[in-house]
């Protein structure tokens, strides 16, 4: 099982990771606003992640780390 870590304070809510996830496990957290004033990305089901790293590759601000 892969483990995804998202640096919420650095995320600008661009949704590139959301669109890149083949399992559709990421979304913007509409209940939270980070220090920059954006809704950060969040993982919806950590156990379903396949660890493909598509989200981390697409993140322009390097906010996502994938560990296997």
N, C-alpha and C positions, 0 to 999 in steps of 0.2 A: 504494500500500500504506500502510495506517495503522500507526502505532507507538503502542503502549500502554505507559505507565509507571505502575507501582504503587508507592506509598510503603509498603513492607512494614512498617516500624516503626509506622505509624499504623493499619494494617488490624486490625480486630477480628474478622475471620473470620465475618462475619454471613451470607455467601453471597448477599447481594442481587444482586451483580454476576454471580455464577455463574448465578443463575436468570434474569437479564435478558438475557444474551447469546443472540441468536438463532442463532448458529452453534455454541453450546456449546463455546467455546474457553477458558473460564476454569474453574478449579477451585481448591480449597484445597490448599496445599502441605503435605501431611501429614508431610513429612520435615524441616520447618523450624518453629521457634517464634520469634516475634519478641520484642522487648523487653517487650511487654505480656503475654506468655504465650499468645498466640493463634497459630493456623496462618494465615498470610497467604494472600491470593489470588495466583494466578499464571496467566500466559498459557501455554497449551499449544502453540499454533501461530500465531506472530506473522504469518506470511505469509498466513494464511487470514482474518485480520481485515478486515472491510469498513468499519470506521471509523464505525459507526452511533452511537457514544457512549452506547448504552443502559447500559453498565456504569458509566460516569462519572456519568450522570444519577441512577442508582439508589444510588450509594454515599453513605451518610449522613455519612461522615467525610471526604469529598472526597479520597480516596486515589488516585484514578485520573485520569490525564491521557491524552487521545487527540490525537495529532497526525497530520495527513494529509500 
